[in-house]
Amino acid sequence: MNPETIITCAVTGAGDTASRSPHVPVTPQQIADAAIEAWNAGAAIAHIHVRDPETSQCSRRVDLYAEVCEILRGSSCDVIINLTAGMGGDLYLGPDHAPTDFSAETDLVGATERLLHIEALKPEICTLDCGSLNFGDSNLVYVSTPDMLRAGAARIRDLGVTVELEIFDTGNLWFALQMRKEGLIDDSAMYQLCMGIPWGAPPQLSLLKGMVDMLPDNAHWTSFALGRQQMPWAAQSMLLGGHVRVGLEDNLYLSKGVLATNGQLVEKAANVARELGSKVLSPAEARQKLGLRGDQ
């Protein structure tokens, strides 16, 4: 059981969810407001994607990330900023007779280009998706090769940003540990065990326990599962010694048929933590625990 819990709120994500809930933030102001709402409810970390304000679809635009960070850094909110660096890996294969006819939805760039906003803004934390994955039931493959990962990990390390390793399956964790052996990531790295994303690791407690057992001693880790598994998984993560991630990136509902806000999901997770006897850490306490440098 983790006696001290850090809550991360993933406030918007990259999925096509804005059409399914009016609470999913789209514009930079809405995304920053959602992070502040989550902070007020007890989140120490805000995990942030950005979206094109015109289309509501995911974006890699540095100016959108910059606007979100400027709003947050100019406010009284001291939430830890965690920017995704996972965008730019989407490869949509063509039909069976012409698989190399990649569709217009493909957004595939190298490791360096995926980090342009990290280089410009230097958040306290950024993510690194630790492997390729068949994503859903179509011809979409998320591409993150060993060479890309080594290049990305080295650049994040050189920027002085703490890396959050996004682990979608056991092989991803195996390779993350290999990068640790190679000195590309250090003991300050965070491990995010991502469960229930088709077709990565299914949300099975025995599998979570097995992945936790693979982690280095005293590693900082958290886990999440999608949809209605979100809150039960938060409890399981804490019981196994980890931290918690909730938010509209992973789940749109507070209860059956009731759409949630980010703040409501954080408040519910904080209540679960307290009922289990765990202290919910503030951003300042989380910075100290994680050894973060503080925002710039």
C-alpha positions, 0 to 999 in steps of 0.5 A: 500500500502506498502511504503517499499518493500522487494524482496525475490528471490526463486532461484531454488526450488525443482521441476523438472524444471532444464530440462525445463530451462537452467537458473535454477541453479543446482550446489552449485556454480550456486545457489550461483551465482543466489543469487548474480545475484538476489541481484544485481538486487534488491533482499534483500533475497535469498530463497535457496534449493539445488539440487544433482549436478549429477541428478539435483533433490532436496536434503537435503545434508548439505554439499551442503547447506554449500557450497552455504553459504560459497560462499555467505558469502565469497563474497561481496554480503550481501544478506539475506540467507533464507534456506528452511527447507521444505525438508523431508516431501514427502510421496508417497502412494502406489496404491489403493490396497496397500497404505502403499507400499510407493514408492521409491520416498518417503523422509519422516523424522522427524522435527529434521532431516529436520533442520540438515542444519539449525543447522549446518549453522544458516542462518538468516531465515529458512522456516517452512511449516505449514501443510500437503497438497495433492501435485499435482494430484498423490499420493504425500502427503506433511506431516507436522503434528501439532507435527512436527510443534511444534517441528520444531518451538521450535528448530528454535526458540532455534537456534535463527533463524527467522522463515518464516512460509510457508502458503499453505492454510487457515488451515495452517495460523490458526495453525501458529497463534495457535503456536504463542498463544503457544509461539512457534513463536514470533512477528519477524516471517515472514508469506509467503502466498503461492498461486496457488500450487495444492491443496492449496489456489488458487490464488484469490484476495479475498482469499489473502485479507481474509488471510491478515486479519487473520494476527497479527497486524504489521506482516511481510508478503509476498505472491507469486503465480505461473507461469504467476500470479507471477508479478500480484501477486507481485503487489497485495501483495504490494497493500495490504501492503505485500512484494514480492517473485519472482524467478525461483522456482515459474515461469520460464518465463519473458513473454510468451515464453521467459525464464527468469533468476532470475535477470530479474524477480527481476528487473521486480518486482523492477520496479513494486514496484517503479512504484507503489511508493514503495521503494525497500529495500536493505539487510541492510534496510531489516535486520533493518526492520525485526529485523534480527541479521545479518549473522554469 
